[in-house]
Amino acid sequence: MTQAAQSLPPADAKNSADTRERILDAAEHLFTENGFEGTSMRMITGAAGVNLAAVNYHFGSKEQLIQEVFRRRLTWLNQERLRILDELEAEAAGKPLKPSLIVDAFFGTLIRMAEHEALGGRTFLRLIGRTMTEPSGFIRAFFAEEYAGVVDRYKQALFKALPDVPKAEIVWRFHFMLGATSYAIAGTDALRIVTDWGIEPQEADEGLDKLLPRLMSFLLGGLRAQLPQFES
């Protein structure tokens, strides 16, 4: 944030915290619907009912704004993932965890987050899916930094849970699971665009009660799949 932006109070400075949240809420919805590139600052200020000075005061730039949109949700998500993993490992008392518990703790926690509007609900879930399937370079770097500590903890748990699987193979499979989850939570729009399948509306049900078991079944199947055979 520039010095000029820091010194310039928004029009409704007396309610600064509410203004900041209003901007974040508006940006979250617009980035979800239009993507980062397709969302202009004018669209954000219009939806939030503020002027450009307010956005600059609180965030400085559109790049910093989308990072804060993610950070306010990812902070809770990553803390919750670590809390669950800590509890599972404490209950296991040093023994390896079941892979299904690890996968559910990491990916299932994200899906269940959509049940809570205060945490962003389905809007934030779709935003993550859209952003991960069409990321900009700076967003990719931001996610890598935000996820680094959490992903490392989960990789170590998977290494311990699957001692007969080469570590490199586990890392690749975790990478594939991240990609599959990104498309799954992007919604049925992505399903139609990518596959062009004429599925019935009831078969495209995006309800969490169907999405979560479908995704978990697929991810665990991939994690437990036969190891690939490479030519010498």
C-alpha positions in Angstrom: 0.0 0.0 0.0 1.4 3.4 -0.9 1.9 6.2 1.5 -0.7 8.3 -0.3 -3.3 5.5 0.0 -2.5 5.2 3.8 -3.0 8.9 4.4 -6.3 9.1 2.4 -9.3 8.2 4.5 -12.3 6.7 2.8 -15.6 8.6 2.7 -17.1 6.6 5.5 -14.0 6.3 7.7 -16.1 6.4 10.9 -17.3 2.9 9.9 -14.0 1.6 8.5 -14.3 -2.0 9.6 -17.7 -2.3 8.1 -16.5 -0.7 4.9 -13.6 -3.1 4.7 -15.9 -6.1 5.1 -18.4 -4.8 2.5 -15.6 -4.4 0.0 -14.4 -7.9 0.7 -17.9 -9.4 0.4 -18.5 -7.6 -2.9 -15.1 -8.6 -4.3 -15.6 -12.2 -3.3 -18.9 -12.5 -5.2 -17.6 -10.6 -8.3 -14.4 -12.6 -8.5 -16.5 -15.8 -8.3 -18.8 -14.7 -11.1 -16.4 -13.0 -13.4 -12.9 -14.2 -12.5 -10.0 -11.9 -11.4 -9.4 -10.5 -14.9 -13.0 -10.0 -15.6 -13.7 -8.0 -12.5 -12.9 -4.3 -12.5 -12.4 -2.0 -9.6 -15.4 0.0 -10.8 -17.6 -3.1 -10.5 -16.3 -3.7 -7.0 -16.8 -0.1 -5.8 -20.3 -0.1 -7.3 -21.3 -3.3 -5.6 -19.8 -2.3 -2.3 -21.3 1.2 -2.4 -17.9 2.9 -1.8 -15.5 5.0 -3.8 -12.1 4.0 -5.2 -10.3 5.9 -2.4 -11.9 3.5 0.1 -10.6 0.4 -1.8 -7.1 2.0 -2.1 -7.1 2.9 1.6 -7.9 -0.6 2.8 -6.1 -2.7 0.1 -4.0 -0.6 -2.2 -4.6 -2.6 -5.4 -6.8 -5.3 -6.9 -4.0 -7.8 -6.4 -3.8 -7.1 -2.7 -7.6 -7.1 -2.5 -8.0 -10.6 -3.9 -5.3 -11.9 -1.6 -7.2 -10.5 1.4 -10.4 -12.1 0.0 -8.7 -15.4 0.2 -6.7 -14.8 3.4 -9.8 -14.0 5.6 -11.2 -17.5 4.7 -8.0 -19.5 4.3 -6.7 -18.5 7.8 -9.7 -20.4 9.4 -9.5 -23.3 6.9 -5.8 -23.9 7.5 -6.1 -23.6 11.3 -9.0 -26.1 11.2 -7.1 -28.5 9.1 -4.2 -28.4 11.5 -6.5 -28.7 14.5 -8.2 -31.8 13.1 -4.8 -33.4 12.1 -3.4 -32.7 15.6 -6.4 -34.4 17.2 -6.2 -37.4 14.9 -2.5 -37.8 15.6 -3.0 -37.4 19.3 -5.7 -40.2 19.3 -3.4 -42.4 17.2 -0.6 -42.1 19.8 2.2 -42.3 17.3 0.6 -44.9 15.0 0.0 -44.2 11.4 -3.3 -42.7 10.5 -5.7 -44.2 8.1 -5.3 -42.5 4.7 -9.0 -42.0 4.5 -8.9 -39.9 7.7 -6.1 -37.7 6.3 -7.8 -37.1 3.0 -11.1 -36.3 4.7 -9.4 -33.9 7.1 -7.7 -32.0 4.3 -10.2 -32.1 1.4 -13.4 -32.8 3.4 -12.9 -29.8 5.7 -12.8 -27.6 2.6 -16.1 -29.0 1.2 -17.8 -28.8 4.6 -16.7 -25.2 4.9 -19.3 -24.4 2.2 -22.1 -25.2 4.7 -21.3 -22.1 6.7 -22.2 -18.7 5.2 -20.1 -16.9 7.8 -17.1 -18.7 6.3 -18.0 -17.8 2.7 -20.3 -20.6 2.0 -20.7 -21.9 -1.6 -19.5 -18.6 -3.0 -16.0 -19.0 -1.5 -15.9 -22.7 -2.5 -16.7 -21.8 -6.1 -14.1 -19.0 -6.0 -11.4 -21.4 -4.9 -12.3 -23.8 -7.6 -12.4 -21.1 -10.3 -9.1 -19.5 -9.2 -7.3 -22.8 -9.0 -8.4 -23.9 -12.5 -7.4 -20.5 -14.0 -4.8 -19.0 -11.7 -2.6 -16.0 -12.3 1.0 -16.2 -11.5 0.8 -14.1 -8.4 -2.2 -16.0 -7.1 -0.4 -19.3 -7.6 2.5 -17.9 -5.5 0.1 -16.6 -2.9 -1.6 -20.0 -2.5 1.8 -21.8 -2.3 2.8 -19.5 0.6 -0.5 -19.8 2.4 -0.6 -23.6 2.1 3.0 -24.4 2.6 3.0 -25.3 6.3 -0.3 -27.2 6.2 0.5 -29.1 3.0 3.8 -30.2 4.5 2.1 -31.6 7.7 -0.4 -33.5 5.6 2.3 -34.9 3.3 4.3 -36.1 6.3 1.1 -37.8 7.6 0.6 -39.5 4.2 4.2 -40.6 4.1 3.8 -42.3 7.5 0.4 -43.8 6.5 1.7 -45.3 3.2 5.2 -46.5 4.0 5.2 -48.8 0.9 4.4 -46.1 -1.5 7.4 -44.0 -2.8 7.3 -40.4 -1.4 7.5 -39.0 -4.9 4.4 -41.0 -5.9 2.5 -39.7 -2.9 3.4 -36.1 -3.8 2.2 -36.6 -7.3 -1.0 -38.2 -6.2 -1.6 -35.3 -3.7 -1.1 -32.9 -6.6 -3.7 -34.8 -8.7 -6.1 -34.7 -5.7 -5.7 -31.0 -5.5 -6.5 -30.7 -9.2 -9.6 -33.0 -9.0 -10.9 -31.1 -6.0 -10.5 -27.7 -7.8 -12.6 -28.9 -10.7 -15.2 -30.5 -8.4 -15.8 -27.4 -6.4 -15.8 -25.1 -9.5 -19.4 -26.4 -10.0 -21.3 -28.0 -12.8 -20.4 -25.1 -15.1 -16.9 -26.5 -15.3 -18.3 -30.0 -15.8 -20.4 -28.9 -18.8 -17.5 -26.9 -20.3 -14.9 -29.6 -20.0 -16.9 -32.7 -20.8 -19.9 -31.3 -22.8 -21.9 -34.2 -21.5 -25.6 -33.9 -21.7 -26.3 -35.2 -18.2 -29.7 -34.9 -16.5 -30.2 -32.1 -14.0 -30.6 -34.5 -11.1 -27.3 -36.1 -12.1 -25.6 -32.7 -11.9 -26.7 -32.2 -8.3 -24.2 -30.0 -6.6 -25.5 -30.7 -3.1 -22.7 -31.3 -0.6 -24.4 -34.5 0.5 -23.5 -35.9 -2.9 -20.4 -33.9 -3.8 -18.5 -34.9 -0.7 -18.9 -38.7 -1.0 -18.3 -38.6 -4.7 -15.1 -36.7 -4.3 -13.8 -38.7 -1.4 -14.5 -42.0 -3.2 -12.5 -40.7 -6.2 -9.6 -39.3 -4.2 -9.1 -42.4 -2.1 -9.3 -44.6 -5.2 -6.5 -42.6 -6.8 -4.4 -42.6 -3.7 -4.7 -46.3 -3.3 -4.3 -47.1 -7.1 -1.7 -49.6 -8.3 1.7 -48.0 -8.6 2.7 -47.1 -12.2 5.2 -49.3 -14.1 7.9 -47.3 -15.9 10.0 -48.5 -18.7 13.7 -48.8 -17.8 
